[in-house]
Each structure stands twice: as structure tokens, then as C-alpha cells.
Amino acid sequence: MAISLGTEIERWFAVQVRRRWESSTALLLSGKGYQTLLPTYKERKRWNGRLREVNAPLFPGYVFCQFDTQRRLPILVTPGVIAVVSQGKVPLPVDDAEIAAIRTLVSSGVPVEPWPFLEIGQKVRIESDALLGLEGILVQFKGNHRVVLSVSLLRRSVALEIDRASVRPLGRVRVAALDAIGPHRLLSEVVA
């Protein structure tokens, strides 16, 4: 019995790919009929003495792909693919809410950039128009207020600038977490 795309068995997984192969691997996987997600951001690079703006992967070295784990061989033999992110030999699915949040973030047009994964701090929910309902960690970095949206499985995050009036706290900050932050201060310290 053939299982069509979009069944309950098909989940989103992070596929580790060779660096700088993200776009071509996503294109090859799409050509095989898989649904892929390769979020990008605008990055400024210096080439031949000039600054140019290029699209760079938001999660370098990874492409998100939706598939049935029982039928993953065509993915593993795709040029550029290193592995499916797994625990042992069991592929770990990316949380559907995190995929939805990434899609919302990318389609919103809000400037984003890669950000180191943060486990400490306070979770917040965004209350503004385009990003209503997204949850992340609120931090202050070099005077700019940013929300950090994390993909737990990859231990990677994305930062976006937002007005602190657009977020609502979801929990209390742990005191030990504030001590561990160092030069970065949680914006929740300022808000509270």
C-alpha cells in the first residue's frame, strides 16, 4: 500500500547536508517529490572589495524535509546529504510547532539572522500582527531587543528584532539563569 505525501506517518526531519550544498540538496529532494523547507536570510558579504547582499541558509548545514522514516533511503542517497538527525539509528522529528514558527517567521518579512542556541532565560509570546502567537526567548544584545526562536532538535536559534511592547512573558526567569548570562542581559530583567 503506497502512502501519499501528507499522511500522519510523514513528519518533518532535519537532514544534515554538506556546507554550501543546502540549496542544491533542497532542490534535489523537492525534485524527488519531498516537501522541503530551507529558510534563508539576507547576509552581507564582501566580494571583490564590494558589499553584496546574498541569501544564506538560516540553519547552515541543514535542510528540513517531510518524509516517512520507513522510506528514507531515497533521501540518504541524495547528493549532499550526510545524515538524518537521529538518536542512535532512530530519526528524531522536528516539533511541528517549531516548523510552523519558522514558516511564519520567514513569510513575515521581518529581518532575521542565525543566533546561538539559548537554553537559559524566559520564554515569551509575540503579541504583534504578523508574528502573533510565536514563542521564543527574549534577550537584549547590544541595545537591540530581540526574540530568539529556537529549534531544539538542532540546538540552533534565529534572532529577530522586535519592540518589547509586542511580547508577553510566559514564565518566570530562573535566578541561576540570570547569573549565567554574563554580558547578555535578558530583556525580561528590564520588563519586570
C-alpha positions in Angstrom: 0.0 0.0 0.0 1.5 3.3 -1.1 1.4 6.2 1.4 0.8 9.6 -0.1 2.5 12.8 1.0 0.9 14.5 3.9 -0.1 11.4 5.9 0.3 11.2 9.6 3.3 9.0 9.3 5.2 11.7 7.4 6.9 14.1 9.8 9.4 16.9 9.4 13.0 15.9 10.0 16.3 17.8 9.9 18.6 16.5 7.2 22.2 17.3 7.7 23.9 18.3 4.4 27.3 19.3 3.3 28.1 23.0 3.9 27.1 25.2 0.9 25.0 22.4 -0.5 21.8 23.4 1.2 20.1 24.9 -1.8 21.1 22.3 -4.3 20.2 19.4 -1.9 16.8 21.0 -1.1 16.1 21.3 -4.9 17.1 17.7 -5.5 14.8 16.5 -2.6 12.0 18.6 -4.0 12.6 17.0 -7.4 12.1 13.6 -5.8 8.7 14.7 -4.6 9.5 15.5 -1.0 8.3 18.7 0.7 11.4 20.7 1.9 12.0 23.8 3.9 15.2 25.8 3.5 14.7 29.1 5.4 17.1 31.8 4.4 18.1 35.3 5.4 19.9 38.3 3.8 23.6 38.3 4.6 26.1 41.0 3.6 29.3 39.6 2.2 32.4 41.3 0.8 33.3 40.2 -2.7 36.0 41.9 -4.8 36.0 44.9 -2.3 32.3 45.4 -2.5 29.5 44.6 -0.1 26.8 42.4 -1.6 23.6 41.0 -0.2 23.1 37.3 -0.6 20.6 34.7 0.6 22.2 32.4 3.2 20.7 29.4 5.0 19.3 30.3 8.4 20.4 26.9 9.7 23.7 26.3 7.9 24.3 22.6 7.1 20.6 21.6 7.5 17.5 21.2 5.3 14.1 20.4 6.7 12.3 17.6 4.9 9.0 15.8 5.4 9.0 12.1 4.9 8.1 8.6 6.3 11.1 7.2 8.2 10.4 3.8 6.8 11.1 5.2 3.3 14.2 7.3 3.9 16.7 5.6 1.6 16.0 7.9 -1.3 16.8 10.8 1.0 20.0 9.3 2.3 21.4 8.7 -1.3 20.6 12.3 -2.4 23.9 14.1 -3.3 24.9 16.4 -0.5 23.0 14.5 2.3 25.2 13.4 5.2 22.5 12.0 7.5 19.1 12.5 9.1 19.4 14.0 12.6 18.9 10.9 14.8 19.3 9.5 18.2 21.3 6.3 17.6 19.6 4.9 14.4 16.2 6.4 15.2 15.5 9.7 13.3 14.2 12.5 15.6 11.3 14.5 14.2 11.3 18.3 14.4 8.4 19.6 16.5 5.6 20.6 14.2 5.1 23.9 16.2 8.8 24.8 15.5 8.4 24.2 11.7 5.2 26.3 11.8 7.0 29.0 13.7 9.9 29.0 11.2 7.5 29.2 8.2 5.6 32.1 9.8 8.9 33.9 10.6 10.2 33.5 7.1 6.9 34.6 5.4 6.6 37.6 7.7 9.4 39.6 6.0 10.9 40.6 9.4 14.7 40.7 9.2 16.2 37.6 10.8 19.7 36.2 11.4 21.2 33.0 12.9 21.7 33.1 16.6 23.5 30.8 19.1 21.1 28.4 20.8 20.0 29.6 24.2 18.6 27.3 26.9 18.5 29.9 29.7 16.1 32.8 30.1 12.4 33.5 29.9 10.0 32.3 27.2 7.8 34.9 25.7 4.9 35.1 23.2 4.8 37.7 20.5 1.6 39.8 20.5 2.1 41.8 17.3 0.4 41.5 14.0 2.5 39.3 11.6 4.1 37.1 14.2 1.1 36.8 16.6 1.4 33.8 18.9 5.0 32.8 18.2 7.0 31.9 21.2 10.7 32.4 21.9 13.3 33.7 24.4 13.6 37.4 24.9 17.1 38.8 25.2 18.9 42.2 25.0 22.0 42.3 22.8 24.0 45.5 22.2 20.9 47.6 23.0 18.6 45.9 20.4 15.6 44.0 21.7 15.5 40.6 20.1 13.3 37.5 20.3 15.2 34.2 19.8 13.2 31.4 18.1 14.9 28.0 18.7 14.8 24.6 17.0 15.5 22.4 20.0 16.5 19.3 17.9 19.3 21.1 16.0 20.3 23.2 19.0 20.1 26.3 16.8 18.3 29.5 17.0 17.2 32.5 15.0 17.0 36.1 16.3 14.7 38.8 15.1 14.4 42.4 16.3 11.1 43.4 17.9 9.7 46.1 20.1 9.5 44.8 23.7 5.9 46.1 24.0 5.0 43.4 21.4 5.8 40.5 23.7 4.1 38.9 26.8 6.1 36.8 29.3 5.1 33.2 29.6 7.1 32.3 32.8 9.4 33.5 35.4 13.2 33.7 34.9 15.3 31.4 37.0 17.7 33.3 39.2 20.6 30.9 38.3 19.9 31.6 34.7 20.4 35.4 35.2 23.8 34.7 36.8 24.9 32.6 33.8 24.1 35.1 31.2 27.2 37.3 31.6 27.4 40.2 29.1 24.0 39.4 27.6 21.1 40.5 29.7 17.6 39.1 29.4 15.2 41.8 28.4 12.8 40.3 31.0 15.0 41.9 33.6 14.2 45.3 32.1 10.5 44.5 31.6 9.9 43.0 35.1 
